[in-house]
Amino acid sequence: MKFITILFIPIKALMASLFQRFLTVFGRSLRAKKTPNAPPKPIINKVATTTVSIPDVAVADEIIDTSSLFYDLLFNNKYVVTEASAGLNPLEKSILLKVEAGVGRPESIALNVVRLPEVLHKVSALIDRGDYTAEQLAALITQDPVLAADVIKLVNSAGYQLGSLEVTSLQAAVVRLGGLQIKSIVLTIVMQNITEIKPIYFKLFGQHLWQHSLTTALWAKKLAKSRGEDPDLAYFLGLIHDVGKIALFKLIVDEMNISDPQFRPSSKLFRQMMTKHSLRLSALIAQAWLLPGPVVKALYEQSESSAVLQHTGPGKLLVQANLYSEIHLLLEQGYISQLQATEFCRDNQLDIQACIAGV
């Protein structure tokens, strides 16, 4: 009897399992009969949601604010989303008012904050006059020993490809490159020194701004050559077009050191000042530097970029060179996608391939 009971238990379990399976199959059959036209679940929907890159397509239809993104790059705000909504604290407001007052004195800024070395004026005047010798030009540059050393160093860099023979004197450099090329080299070194900013608060600000200025200068020179305009003037404009940003950054840092050296300001303070004043301040500084009229005029025009694009000349050229440089730098640093860069270039009538490839 005990044996029969033990045998009966697994048989009972087996019968229950078979009965449960019968109900499952029978129930499924009944449901299928009730909804004969019910479509199968689209498996592809699940795949699509995981493989289709919707954000890229959506963003491409938006208008890209290159100026705002460029400030994000300068202040390393790629992943910062909360700071922009915060207001300035009392100390930052106080700093802002002091810097605002300083902006009204561009002559003082040009003399004390972003001073242009006198040797640059002398070199430009001598070369523009035309009646000079290599010895005279070399002697003039040598009046600034640091500048002279930097010129020789740059002349021997890979960018100038003068062959295996090293240039050891300024006079030899003038003979091999010519006065106009030496003038561009001197200007590049001077502006790089002005743009050099200690890595305080935003350590990549100066580095990115110099990279952008140099690339804008190269773009401006390239565009000028293709349009029969003055490439040296264009190069000069590209190098100095953001000098207003440099001046404002230094002014804010100086005021911050006076008020509270331990306080770390938000990027909003810098952005607010630069958005409002930097472009016009660049022109005012150029005017205080006593630069030629076409230079000052083009710098004023860059603050009215939407209008200047309808015309020709250095102003339009500068605006377009600036856009080429910004787009490529933003793409290179991962702030925009290639699709966004393509759409922006198309909308602004820029060469798409050139935008992506760079100068």
KOLPAKOL-791228 format. One record per residue (C-alpha): y, z, x; residue number from 1. Coordinates in nm, 4 decimals. Layout:
BEGIN
<pt v="Y" w="Z" u="X" seq="NUM"/>
...
end
This chain:
BEGIN
<pt v="0.0000" w="0.0000" u="0.0000" seq="1"/>
<pt v="0.2336" w="0.0780" u="0.2851" seq="2"/>
<pt v="0.1544" w="-0.2596" u="0.4442" seq="3"/>
<pt v="0.2375" w="-0.4423" u="0.1211" seq="4"/>
<pt v="0.5711" w="-0.2594" u="0.0946" seq="5"/>
<pt v="0.6676" w="-0.3531" u="0.4509" seq="6"/>
<pt v="0.5726" w="-0.7157" u="0.3855" seq="7"/>
<pt v="0.7617" w="-0.7224" u="0.0578" seq="8"/>
<pt v="1.0964" w="-0.6194" u="0.2167" seq="9"/>
<pt v="1.1469" w="-0.9328" u="0.4368" seq="10"/>
<pt v="1.0209" w="-1.1561" u="0.1532" seq="11"/>
<pt v="1.2753" w="-0.9972" u="-0.0788" seq="12"/>
<pt v="1.5527" w="-1.0514" u="0.1768" seq="13"/>
<pt v="1.4476" w="-1.4122" u="0.2252" seq="14"/>
<pt v="1.4531" w="-1.4778" u="-0.1502" seq="15"/>
<pt v="1.8000" w="-1.3244" u="-0.1762" seq="16"/>
<pt v="1.9265" w="-1.5450" u="0.1055" seq="17"/>
<pt v="1.7832" w="-1.8598" u="-0.0549" seq="18"/>
<pt v="1.9336" w="-1.7654" u="-0.3906" seq="19"/>
<pt v="2.2771" w="-1.7075" u="-0.2291" seq="20"/>
<pt v="2.2617" w="-2.0493" u="-0.0576" seq="21"/>
<pt v="2.1670" w="-2.2107" u="-0.3899" seq="22"/>
<pt v="2.4723" w="-2.0591" u="-0.5571" seq="23"/>
<pt v="2.7003" w="-2.1737" u="-0.2737" seq="24"/>
<pt v="2.5787" w="-2.5335" u="-0.2837" seq="25"/>
<pt v="2.5677" w="-2.5437" u="-0.6625" seq="26"/>
<pt v="2.9174" w="-2.3955" u="-0.6869" seq="27"/>
<pt v="3.0554" w="-2.6469" u="-0.4366" seq="28"/>
<pt v="2.8974" w="-2.9267" u="-0.6346" seq="29"/>
<pt v="3.0576" w="-2.8059" u="-0.9545" seq="30"/>
<pt v="3.3997" w="-2.7843" u="-0.7888" seq="31"/>
<pt v="3.3637" w="-3.1355" u="-0.6564" seq="32"/>
<pt v="3.2845" w="-3.2626" u="-1.0045" seq="33"/>
<pt v="3.5900" w="-3.0923" u="-1.1498" seq="34"/>
<pt v="3.8230" w="-3.2582" u="-0.8962" seq="35"/>
<pt v="3.6620" w="-3.5929" u="-0.8105" seq="36"/>
<pt v="3.9879" w="-3.7467" u="-0.6827" seq="37"/>
<pt v="4.0983" w="-3.4568" u="-0.4654" seq="38"/>
<pt v="4.1898" w="-3.5991" u="-0.1212" seq="39"/>
<pt v="4.0426" w="-3.4417" u="0.1893" seq="40"/>
<pt v="4.2664" w="-3.2165" u="0.3926" seq="41"/>
<pt v="4.4644" w="-3.4290" u="0.6387" seq="42"/>
<pt v="4.3450" w="-3.3041" u="0.9753" seq="43"/>
<pt v="4.6052" w="-3.5192" u="1.1505" seq="44"/>
<pt v="4.8873" w="-3.2983" u="1.0199" seq="45"/>
<pt v="4.7696" w="-3.0148" u="1.2356" seq="46"/>
<pt v="4.7616" w="-3.2397" u="1.5403" seq="47"/>
<pt v="5.1058" w="-3.3830" u="1.4708" seq="48"/>
<pt v="5.2748" w="-3.0464" u="1.4576" seq="49"/>
<pt v="5.1457" w="-2.9609" u="1.8020" seq="50"/>
<pt v="5.2008" w="-3.2916" u="1.9811" seq="51"/>
<pt v="5.5191" w="-3.4474" u="1.8401" seq="52"/>
<pt v="5.8317" w="-3.3310" u="2.0251" seq="53"/>
<pt v="6.0638" w="-3.2806" u="1.7292" seq="54"/>
<pt v="6.3459" w="-3.0982" u="1.9155" seq="55"/>
<pt v="6.4164" w="-3.3927" u="2.1476" seq="56"/>
<pt v="6.4516" w="-3.6353" u="1.8571" seq="57"/>
<pt v="6.6698" w="-3.3989" u="1.6566" seq="58"/>
<pt v="6.9008" w="-3.3160" u="1.9452" seq="59"/>
<pt v="6.9429" w="-3.6813" u="2.0346" seq="60"/>
<pt v="7.1213" w="-3.7364" u="1.7034" seq="61"/>
<pt v="7.3752" w="-3.4644" u="1.7809" seq="62"/>
<pt v="7.7022" w="-3.5194" u="1.9650" seq="63"/>
<pt v="7.6696" w="-3.3856" u="2.3182" seq="64"/>
<pt v="7.9643" w="-3.1750" u="2.4286" seq="65"/>
<pt v="7.9492" w="-3.2473" u="2.8016" seq="66"/>
<pt v="8.2464" w="-3.0220" u="2.8776" seq="67"/>
<pt v="8.0802" w="-2.7192" u="2.7186" seq="68"/>
<pt v="7.7471" w="-2.7931" u="2.8854" seq="69"/>
<pt v="7.9209" w="-2.8406" u="3.2188" seq="70"/>
<pt v="8.0719" w="-2.4926" u="3.1876" seq="71"/>
<pt v="7.7224" w="-2.3627" u="3.1077" seq="72"/>
<pt v="7.6105" w="-2.5170" u="3.4360" seq="73"/>
<pt v="7.9015" w="-2.3754" u="3.6372" seq="74"/>
<pt v="7.8444" w="-2.0237" u="3.5028" seq="75"/>
<pt v="7.4646" w="-2.0448" u="3.4862" seq="76"/>
<pt v="7.4617" w="-1.9893" u="3.1098" seq="77"/>
<pt v="7.1619" w="-2.2094" u="3.0378" seq="78"/>
<pt v="6.9651" w="-1.9258" u="2.8796" seq="79"/>
<pt v="7.2549" w="-1.7044" u="2.7703" seq="80"/>
<pt v="7.3087" w="-1.7249" u="2.3943" seq="81"/>
<pt v="7.4801" w="-1.3965" u="2.3045" seq="82"/>
<pt v="7.7786" w="-1.3854" u="2.5385" seq="83"/>
<pt v="7.9671" w="-1.6732" u="2.3737" seq="84"/>
<pt v="7.9984" w="-1.4808" u="2.0450" seq="85"/>
<pt v="8.1367" w="-1.1690" u="2.2111" seq="86"/>
<pt v="8.5114" w="-1.1180" u="2.2417" seq="87"/>
<pt v="8.7048" w="-1.0188" u="2.5512" seq="88"/>
<pt v="8.7277" w="-0.6497" u="2.6262" seq="89"/>
<pt v="9.0690" w="-0.4840" u="2.6893" seq="90"/>
<pt v="9.0496" w="-0.5289" u="3.0674" seq="91"/>
<pt v="8.9637" w="-0.8982" u="3.0342" seq="92"/>
<pt v="9.2486" w="-0.9483" u="2.7882" seq="93"/>
<pt v="9.4854" w="-0.7864" u="3.0362" seq="94"/>
<pt v="9.3599" w="-1.0146" u="3.3152" seq="95"/>
<pt v="9.3988" w="-1.3164" u="3.0885" seq="96"/>
<pt v="9.7641" w="-1.2357" u="3.0175" seq="97"/>
<pt v="9.8407" w="-1.1943" u="3.3878" seq="98"/>
<pt v="9.6737" w="-1.5223" u="3.4806" seq="99"/>
<pt v="9.8489" w="-1.6966" u="3.1901" seq="100"/>
<pt v="10.1792" w="-1.5873" u="3.3420" seq="101"/>
<pt v="10.0706" w="-1.7168" u="3.6824" seq="102"/>
<pt v="9.9814" w="-2.0589" u="3.5446" seq="103"/>
<pt v="10.3489" w="-2.1052" u="3.4628" seq="104"/>
<pt v="10.4260" w="-2.1048" u="3.8361" seq="105"/>
<pt v="10.2291" w="-2.4022" u="3.9741" seq="106"/>
<pt v="10.4424" w="-2.4209" u="4.2894" seq="107"/>
<pt v="10.3299" w="-2.0703" u="4.3824" seq="108"/>
<pt v="9.9666" w="-2.1581" u="4.3109" seq="109"/>
<pt v="9.9905" w="-2.4729" u="4.5228" seq="110"/>
<pt v="10.1394" w="-2.2747" u="4.8094" seq="111"/>
<pt v="9.9290" w="-1.9575" u="4.8000" seq="112"/>
<pt v="9.6042" w="-2.0218" u="4.6119" seq="113"/>
<pt v="9.4985" w="-2.3809" u="4.6852" seq="114"/>
<pt v="9.7234" w="-2.4763" u="4.9733" seq="115"/>
<pt v="9.6966" w="-2.8302" u="5.1061" seq="116"/>
<pt v="9.7110" w="-2.8353" u="5.4880" seq="117"/>
<pt v="10.0205" w="-2.9998" u="5.6335" seq="118"/>
<pt v="9.8016" w="-3.2086" u="5.8631" seq="119"/>
<pt v="9.6682" w="-3.4001" u="5.5625" seq="120"/>
<pt v="10.0192" w="-3.5109" u="5.4663" seq="121"/>
<pt v="10.0839" w="-3.6186" u="5.8240" seq="122"/>
<pt v="9.7567" w="-3.8107" u="5.8530" seq="123"/>
<pt v="9.8186" w="-3.9872" u="5.5212" seq="124"/>
<pt v="10.1758" w="-4.0784" u="5.6162" seq="125"/>
<pt v="10.0713" w="-4.2158" u="5.9552" seq="126"/>
<pt v="9.7873" w="-4.4269" u="5.8162" seq="127"/>
<pt v="9.9935" w="-4.5540" u="5.5236" seq="128"/>
<pt v="10.2667" w="-4.6598" u="5.7659" seq="129"/>
<pt v="10.0152" w="-4.8709" u="5.9551" seq="130"/>
<pt v="10.1741" w="-4.8787" u="6.3020" seq="131"/>
<pt v="9.9576" w="-4.6243" u="6.4811" seq="132"/>
<pt v="9.6981" w="-4.6164" u="6.7557" seq="133"/>
<pt v="9.3615" w="-4.4440" u="6.7598" seq="134"/>
<pt v="9.4995" w="-4.2056" u="7.0196" seq="135"/>
<pt v="9.7951" w="-4.1087" u="6.7972" seq="136"/>
<pt v="9.5772" w="-4.0436" u="6.4925" seq="137"/>
<pt v="9.3265" w="-3.8420" u="6.6942" seq="138"/>
<pt v="9.6050" w="-3.6326" u="6.8480" seq="139"/>
<pt v="9.7451" w="-3.5591" u="6.5018" seq="140"/>
<pt v="9.4122" w="-3.4372" u="6.3636" seq="141"/>
<pt v="9.3500" w="-3.2295" u="6.6760" seq="142"/>
<pt v="9.6512" w="-3.0147" u="6.5818" seq="143"/>
<pt v="9.4018" w="-2.8419" u="6.3513" seq="144"/>
<pt v="9.1055" w="-2.7636" u="6.5834" seq="145"/>
<pt v="8.8738" w="-2.6536" u="6.3007" seq="146"/>
<pt v="8.9458" w="-2.9717" u="6.1061" seq="147"/>
<pt v="8.8935" w="-3.1840" u="6.4170" seq="148"/>
<pt v="8.5527" w="-3.0267" u="6.4796" seq="149"/>
<pt v="8.4528" w="-3.0768" u="6.1158" seq="150"/>
<pt v="8.5551" w="-3.4446" u="6.1302" seq="151"/>
<pt v="8.3343" w="-3.5114" u="6.4342" seq="152"/>
<pt v="8.0475" w="-3.3213" u="6.2710" seq="153"/>
<pt v="8.0752" w="-3.5252" u="5.9513" seq="154"/>
<pt v="8.1105" w="-3.8547" u="6.1394" seq="155"/>
<pt v="7.7806" w="-3.7819" u="6.3160" seq="156"/>
<pt v="7.6002" w="-3.6937" u="5.9920" seq="157"/>
<pt v="7.3354" w="-3.9184" u="5.8392" seq="158"/>
<pt v="7.5752" w="-4.0396" u="5.5711" seq="159"/>
<pt v="7.7753" w="-4.2538" u="5.8126" seq="160"/>
<pt v="7.4799" w="-4.4082" u="5.9990" seq="161"/>
<pt v="7.6603" w="-4.4904" u="6.3224" seq="162"/>
<pt v="7.3365" w="-4.5412" u="6.5104" seq="163"/>
<pt v="7.1768" w="-4.3326" u="6.7813" seq="164"/>
<pt v="7.4953" w="-4.3035" u="6.9890" seq="165"/>
<pt v="7.6672" w="-3.9730" u="6.9102" seq="166"/>
<pt v="8.0448" w="-3.9692" u="6.8627" seq="167"/>
<pt v="8.1969" w="-3.6981" u="7.0816" seq="168"/>
<pt v="8.5718" w="-3.7558" u="7.0398" seq="169"/>
<pt v="8.8119" w="-3.8155" u="6.7530" seq="170"/>
<pt v="8.9539" w="-4.1208" u="6.9254" seq="171"/>
<pt v="8.6081" w="-4.2788" u="6.9398" seq="172"/>
<pt v="8.5558" w="-4.1927" u="6.5717" seq="173"/>
<pt v="8.8826" w="-4.3651" u="6.4762" seq="174"/>
<pt v="8.7871" w="-4.6745" u="6.6745" seq="175"/>
<pt v="8.4430" w="-4.6977" u="6.5154" seq="176"/>
<pt v="8.5349" w="-4.6112" u="6.1559" seq="177"/>
<pt v="8.8994" w="-4.7097" u="6.1188" seq="178"/>
<pt v="9.1965" w="-4.5150" u="5.9905" seq="179"/>
<pt v="9.1199" w="-4.5391" u="5.6176" seq="180"/>
<pt v="8.7687" w="-4.4051" u="5.6618" seq="181"/>
<pt v="8.8964" w="-4.1221" u="5.8809" seq="182"/>
<pt v="9.1557" w="-4.0415" u="5.6141" seq="183"/>
<pt v="8.8783" w="-4.0135" u="5.3519" seq="184"/>
<pt v="8.6778" w="-3.7888" u="5.5834" seq="185"/>
<pt v="8.9770" w="-3.5614" u="5.6448" seq="186"/>
<pt v="9.0446" w="-3.5409" u="5.2712" seq="187"/>
<pt v="8.6796" w="-3.4628" u="5.1960" seq="188"/>
<pt v="8.6757" w="-3.1776" u="5.4471" seq="189"/>
<pt v="9.0067" w="-3.0360" u="5.3235" seq="190"/>
<pt v="8.8958" w="-3.0366" u="4.9586" seq="191"/>
<pt v="8.5566" w="-2.8909" u="5.0435" seq="192"/>
<pt v="8.7326" w="-2.6025" u="5.2168" seq="193"/>
<pt v="8.9607" w="-2.5513" u="4.9160" seq="194"/>
<pt v="8.6610" w="-2.5596" u="4.6801" seq="195"/>
<pt v="8.4688" w="-2.3100" u="4.8904" seq="196"/>
<pt v="8.4425" w="-1.9952" u="4.6819" seq="197"/>
<pt v="8.2702" w="-1.6729" u="4.7780" seq="198"/>
<pt v="7.9566" w="-1.6212" u="4.5660" seq="199"/>
<pt v="8.1111" w="-1.3533" u="4.3462" seq="200"/>
<pt v="8.0187" w="-1.3078" u="3.9772" seq="201"/>
<pt v="7.8817" w="-1.6634" u="3.9457" seq="202"/>
<pt v="7.7311" w="-1.7566" u="4.2814" seq="203"/>
<pt v="7.6718" w="-2.1266" u="4.2088" seq="204"/>
<pt v="8.0169" w="-2.1969" u="4.0629" seq="205"/>
<pt v="8.1724" w="-2.3281" u="4.3844" seq="206"/>
<pt v="7.8610" w="-2.5158" u="4.4897" seq="207"/>
<pt v="7.8219" w="-2.6993" u="4.1595" seq="208"/>
<pt v="8.1939" w="-2.7715" u="4.1317" seq="209"/>
<pt v="8.2064" w="-2.9216" u="4.4811" seq="210"/>
<pt v="7.8960" w="-3.1311" u="4.4126" seq="211"/>
<pt v="8.0592" w="-3.2575" u="4.0929" seq="212"/>
<pt v="8.3932" w="-3.3319" u="4.2636" seq="213"/>
<pt v="8.2299" w="-3.5269" u="4.5460" seq="214"/>
<pt v="8.0084" w="-3.7230" u="4.3066" seq="215"/>
<pt v="8.3084" w="-3.8010" u="4.0853" seq="216"/>
<pt v="8.4947" w="-3.9287" u="4.3924" seq="217"/>
<pt v="8.2047" w="-4.1559" u="4.4879" seq="218"/>
<pt v="8.1783" w="-4.2853" u="4.1315" seq="219"/>
<pt v="8.5522" w="-4.3472" u="4.1128" seq="220"/>
<pt v="8.5429" w="-4.5417" u="4.4397" seq="221"/>
<pt v="8.2487" w="-4.7504" u="4.3194" seq="222"/>
<pt v="8.4143" w="-4.8300" u="3.9851" seq="223"/>
<pt v="8.7441" w="-4.9155" u="4.1568" seq="224"/>
<pt v="8.5752" w="-5.1666" u="4.3862" seq="225"/>
<pt v="8.4043" w="-5.3358" u="4.0916" seq="226"/>
<pt v="8.7373" w="-5.3664" u="3.9050" seq="227"/>
<pt v="8.9615" w="-5.4721" u="4.1902" seq="228"/>
<pt v="9.1491" w="-5.1407" u="4.1989" seq="229"/>
<pt v="9.2371" w="-4.9190" u="4.4954" seq="230"/>
<pt v="8.9123" w="-4.7462" u="4.6044" seq="231"/>
<pt v="9.0883" w="-4.4983" u="4.8338" seq="232"/>
<pt v="9.3179" w="-4.3796" u="4.5553" seq="233"/>
<pt v="9.0166" w="-4.3520" u="4.3244" seq="234"/>
<pt v="8.8200" w="-4.1478" u="4.5778" seq="235"/>
<pt v="9.1162" w="-3.9161" u="4.6277" seq="236"/>
<pt v="9.1494" w="-3.8637" u="4.2523" seq="237"/>
<pt v="8.7826" w="-3.7777" u="4.2177" seq="238"/>
<pt v="8.7993" w="-3.5133" u="4.4887" seq="239"/>
<pt v="9.1050" w="-3.3320" u="4.3523" seq="240"/>
<pt v="9.0644" w="-3.3790" u="3.9758" seq="241"/>
<pt v="8.9217" w="-3.0282" u="3.9211" seq="242"/>
<pt v="9.1509" w="-2.8380" u="4.1563" seq="243"/>
<pt v="9.2861" w="-2.6590" u="3.8469" seq="244"/>
<pt v="8.9448" w="-2.4976" u="3.7877" seq="245"/>
<pt v="8.9324" w="-2.3800" u="4.1488" seq="246"/>
<pt v="9.2805" w="-2.2285" u="4.1241" seq="247"/>
<pt v="9.2044" w="-2.0477" u="3.7972" seq="248"/>
<pt v="8.8779" w="-1.9063" u="3.9292" seq="249"/>
<pt v="9.0526" w="-1.7674" u="4.2366" seq="250"/>
<pt v="9.3407" w="-1.6280" u="4.0296" seq="251"/>
<pt v="9.1037" w="-1.4439" u="3.7949" seq="252"/>
<pt v="8.8993" w="-1.3031" u="4.0841" seq="253"/>
<pt v="9.2165" w="-1.1844" u="4.2603" seq="254"/>
<pt v="9.3453" w="-1.0114" u="3.9463" seq="255"/>
<pt v="9.0038" w="-0.8563" u="3.8848" seq="256"/>
<pt v="8.9948" w="-0.7136" u="4.2371" seq="257"/>
<pt v="9.3342" w="-0.5540" u="4.1801" seq="258"/>
<pt v="9.2511" w="-0.4127" u="3.8354" seq="259"/>
<pt v="8.8904" w="-0.2996" u="3.8771" seq="260"/>
<pt v="8.6798" w="-0.4281" u="4.1694" seq="261"/>
<pt v="8.3618" w="-0.2767" u="4.0199" seq="262"/>
<pt v="8.3917" w="-0.4530" u="3.6853" seq="263"/>
<pt v="8.1936" w="-0.7725" u="3.6280" seq="264"/>
<pt v="8.3779" w="-1.0061" u="3.3884" seq="265"/>
<pt v="8.2009" w="-1.2287" u="3.1388" seq="266"/>
<pt v="8.2003" w="-1.6046" u="3.1800" seq="267"/>
<pt v="8.3956" w="-1.6263" u="2.8522" seq="268"/>
<pt v="8.7123" w="-1.5135" u="3.0315" seq="269"/>
<pt v="8.6794" w="-1.7935" u="3.2884" seq="270"/>
<pt v="8.5804" w="-2.0543" u="3.0305" seq="271"/>
<pt v="8.8678" w="-1.9666" u="2.7997" seq="272"/>
<pt v="9.1240" w="-2.0054" u="3.0777" seq="273"/>
<pt v="8.9739" w="-2.3230" u="3.2197" seq="274"/>
<pt v="8.9297" w="-2.4937" u="2.8844" seq="275"/>
<pt v="9.2939" w="-2.4284" u="2.8013" seq="276"/>
<pt v="9.4658" w="-2.4875" u="3.1349" seq="277"/>
<pt v="9.2525" w="-2.6458" u="3.4087" seq="278"/>
<pt v="9.3158" w="-3.0183" u="3.3517" seq="279"/>
<pt v="9.6911" w="-2.9883" u="3.3146" seq="280"/>
<pt v="9.7054" w="-2.7407" u="3.6022" seq="281"/>
<pt v="9.5358" w="-2.9979" u="3.8279" seq="282"/>
<pt v="9.8243" w="-3.2371" u="3.7609" seq="283"/>
<pt v="10.0869" w="-2.9652" u="3.8108" seq="284"/>
<pt v="9.9332" w="-2.8661" u="4.1440" seq="285"/>
<pt v="9.9253" w="-3.2301" u="4.2560" seq="286"/>
<pt v="10.2923" w="-3.2552" u="4.1641" seq="287"/>
<pt v="10.3683" w="-2.9398" u="4.3630" seq="288"/>
<pt v="10.1755" w="-3.0876" u="4.6562" seq="289"/>
<pt v="10.4182" w="-3.3835" u="4.6400" seq="290"/>
<pt v="10.1343" w="-3.6313" u="4.5949" seq="291"/>
<pt v="10.2145" w="-3.9935" u="4.4990" seq="292"/>
<pt v="10.3178" w="-4.0722" u="4.1422" seq="293"/>
<pt v="10.0001" w="-4.2676" u="4.0490" seq="294"/>
<pt v="9.7881" w="-3.9661" u="4.1469" seq="295"/>
<pt v="9.9893" w="-3.7231" u="3.9342" seq="296"/>
<pt v="9.9974" w="-3.9664" u="3.6403" seq="297"/>
<pt v="9.6199" w="-4.0186" u="3.6461" seq="298"/>
<pt v="9.5599" w="-3.6429" u="3.6553" seq="299"/>
<pt v="9.7864" w="-3.5927" u="3.3549" seq="300"/>
<pt v="9.5996" w="-3.8683" u="3.1728" seq="301"/>
<pt v="9.2596" w="-3.7054" u="3.2239" seq="302"/>
<pt v="9.3672" w="-3.4266" u="2.9875" seq="303"/>
<pt v="9.3984" w="-3.6946" u="2.7180" seq="304"/>
<pt v="9.0634" w="-3.8613" u="2.7825" seq="305"/>
<pt v="9.0133" w="-3.9940" u="2.4285" seq="306"/>
<pt v="9.3388" w="-4.1907" u="2.4451" seq="307"/>
<pt v="9.3175" w="-4.3024" u="2.8068" seq="308"/>
<pt v="8.9815" w="-4.4735" u="2.7533" seq="309"/>
<pt v="9.1663" w="-4.7379" u="2.5525" seq="310"/>
<pt v="9.3660" w="-4.8431" u="2.8587" seq="311"/>
<pt v="9.3014" w="-4.9535" u="3.2150" seq="312"/>
<pt v="9.3999" w="-4.8142" u="3.5518" seq="313"/>
<pt v="9.3319" w="-4.5006" u="3.7579" seq="314"/>
<pt v="9.3424" w="-4.2637" u="3.4589" seq="315"/>
<pt v="9.0652" w="-4.4418" u="3.2706" seq="316"/>
<pt v="8.8683" w="-4.4874" u="3.5893" seq="317"/>
<pt v="8.8862" w="-4.1137" u="3.6651" seq="318"/>
<pt v="8.7738" w="-4.0151" u="3.3156" seq="319"/>
<pt v="8.4738" w="-4.2476" u="3.3322" seq="320"/>
<pt v="8.3786" w="-4.1377" u="3.6846" seq="321"/>
<pt v="8.3931" w="-3.7757" u="3.5657" seq="322"/>
<pt v="8.1586" w="-3.8551" u="3.2757" seq="323"/>
<pt v="7.9090" w="-4.0332" u="3.5007" seq="324"/>
<pt v="7.9076" w="-3.7353" u="3.7360" seq="325"/>
<pt v="7.8757" w="-3.4711" u="3.4618" seq="326"/>
<pt v="7.5937" w="-3.6486" u="3.2800" seq="327"/>
<pt v="7.3876" w="-3.7042" u="3.5935" seq="328"/>
<pt v="7.4376" w="-3.3454" u="3.7125" seq="329"/>
<pt v="7.3458" w="-3.2018" u="3.3702" seq="330"/>
<pt v="7.0361" w="-3.4222" u="3.3607" seq="331"/>
<pt v="6.9403" w="-3.3314" u="3.7164" seq="332"/>
<pt v="6.9729" w="-2.9570" u="3.6462" seq="333"/>
<pt v="6.7776" w="-2.9747" u="3.3190" seq="334"/>
<pt v="7.0641" w="-2.9044" u="3.0775" seq="335"/>
<pt v="7.0059" w="-3.2278" u="2.8845" seq="336"/>
<pt v="6.7085" w="-3.4592" u="2.8382" seq="337"/>
<pt v="6.6906" w="-3.8206" u="2.9477" seq="338"/>
<pt v="6.7034" w="-3.9192" u="2.5807" seq="339"/>
<pt v="7.0278" w="-3.7253" u="2.5347" seq="340"/>
<pt v="7.1757" w="-3.8789" u="2.8490" seq="341"/>
<pt v="7.0841" w="-4.2264" u="2.7258" seq="342"/>
<pt v="7.2428" w="-4.1692" u="2.3841" seq="343"/>
<pt v="7.5607" w="-4.0270" u="2.5376" seq="344"/>
<pt v="7.5998" w="-4.3160" u="2.7813" seq="345"/>
<pt v="7.5448" w="-4.5682" u="2.5035" seq="346"/>
<pt v="7.8009" w="-4.3992" u="2.2772" seq="347"/>
<pt v="8.0600" w="-4.3898" u="2.5577" seq="348"/>
<pt v="7.9943" w="-4.7440" u="2.6825" seq="349"/>
<pt v="7.8619" w="-4.6271" u="3.0186" seq="350"/>
<pt v="7.5901" w="-4.7974" u="3.2209" seq="351"/>
<pt v="7.2731" w="-4.6166" u="3.1094" seq="352"/>
<pt v="7.0686" w="-4.6915" u="3.4210" seq="353"/>
<pt v="7.3563" w="-4.5877" u="3.6472" seq="354"/>
<pt v="7.4025" w="-4.2631" u="3.4518" seq="355"/>
<pt v="7.0408" w="-4.1665" u="3.5024" seq="356"/>
<pt v="6.9985" w="-4.2921" u="3.8593" seq="357"/>
<pt v="7.3279" w="-4.1520" u="3.9917" seq="358"/>
<pt v="7.5780" w="-4.3009" u="4.2335" seq="359"/>
end
